[in-house]
Amino acid sequence: MFNDLNLALQIANPAFKDNILTWGCKVSVVPTNSYGPLFGYLVFNLMHSWHDGTLQFLVPKDDFELTKRFLVHILKYEENEVLNHIPV
């Protein structure tokens, strides 16, 4: 498959001479949580902290902290009628 992709890239751009098999993999260190039911909270926190290819703030692995951040985000929704009562 990689050879076919290299060939396609060379046909699309004759100046392309790089071999993609030698390219390194760039993956950020992403926190994991082995407890499946909290996976959605983990994904939400990752999406919320991801900006310009990096994590802007640490994503907690702790179950309580994951759910707390999600709940605070929901409660801080701009149309929440009790928004003024939420401590900062």
C-alpha positions as CSV (number, residue, x, y, z in Angstrom):
1,M,0.0,0.0,0.0
2,F,2.8,2.4,0.9
3,N,4.5,1.8,-2.4
4,D,1.3,2.6,-4.3
5,L,0.9,5.8,-2.3
6,N,4.5,6.8,-3.0
7,L,3.9,6.1,-6.7
8,A,0.7,8.1,-6.7
9,L,2.4,11.0,-5.0
10,Q,5.2,11.0,-7.5
11,I,2.7,11.0,-10.4
12,A,0.7,13.8,-8.8
13,N,3.9,15.8,-8.1
14,P,7.0,14.7,-10.1
15,A,9.2,16.7,-7.7
16,F,8.1,14.4,-4.8
17,K,11.1,12.1,-4.1
18,D,10.5,11.3,-0.4
19,N,9.8,7.7,0.8
20,I,6.8,7.8,3.2
21,L,8.0,4.5,4.7
22,T,10.8,6.4,6.4
23,W,8.5,9.1,7.9
24,G,8.3,9.0,11.7
25,C,5.0,9.0,13.5
26,K,4.1,12.1,15.4
27,V,1.6,11.4,18.1
28,S,1.0,13.4,21.2
29,V,1.0,11.8,24.6
30,V,-2.7,11.3,25.2
31,P,-4.1,10.2,28.6
32,T,-6.1,7.0,28.7
33,N,-8.7,5.6,31.0
34,S,-9.3,1.9,31.2
35,Y,-12.8,2.3,32.6
36,G,-15.0,2.1,29.5
37,P,-18.1,4.0,30.6
38,L,-15.9,7.2,31.2
39,F,-14.5,7.1,27.7
40,G,-17.0,9.7,26.5
41,Y,-15.9,12.1,29.2
42,L,-12.3,11.5,28.3
43,V,-12.9,12.2,24.6
44,F,-14.9,15.4,25.5
45,N,-12.0,16.7,27.7
46,L,-9.5,15.9,24.9
47,M,-11.6,17.7,22.3
48,H,-12.0,20.7,24.6
49,S,-8.3,21.0,25.4
50,W,-6.9,20.3,21.8
51,H,-5.8,23.4,19.9
52,D,-3.2,23.9,17.2
53,G,-2.0,20.3,17.4
54,T,-1.3,20.3,21.1
55,L,-3.2,19.8,24.4
56,Q,-3.6,23.3,25.9
57,F,-4.3,21.9,29.4
58,L,-3.8,18.6,31.2
59,V,-6.7,16.1,30.8
60,P,-7.3,14.3,34.1
61,K,-7.3,10.5,34.3
62,D,-9.3,10.6,37.5
63,D,-12.9,9.4,37.1
64,F,-14.3,12.1,39.5
65,E,-12.3,14.9,37.9
66,L,-13.4,13.9,34.3
67,T,-17.1,13.9,35.2
68,K,-16.8,17.1,37.3
69,R,-15.2,19.0,34.4
70,F,-18.0,17.8,32.0
71,L,-20.7,18.8,34.5
72,V,-19.2,22.2,35.1
73,H,-19.0,22.8,31.3
74,I,-22.7,21.9,31.0
75,L,-23.7,24.1,33.9
76,K,-21.8,27.1,32.5
77,Y,-23.9,26.9,29.3
78,E,-24.7,30.5,28.4
79,E,-28.5,30.0,28.7
80,N,-28.4,28.3,32.1
81,E,-30.7,30.4,34.3
82,V,-28.6,29.7,37.5
83,L,-25.2,30.5,35.8
84,N,-24.5,33.3,38.3
85,H,-24.6,30.9,41.2
86,I,-21.8,28.7,40.0
87,P,-18.5,29.4,41.9
88,V,-15.5,30.1,39.8
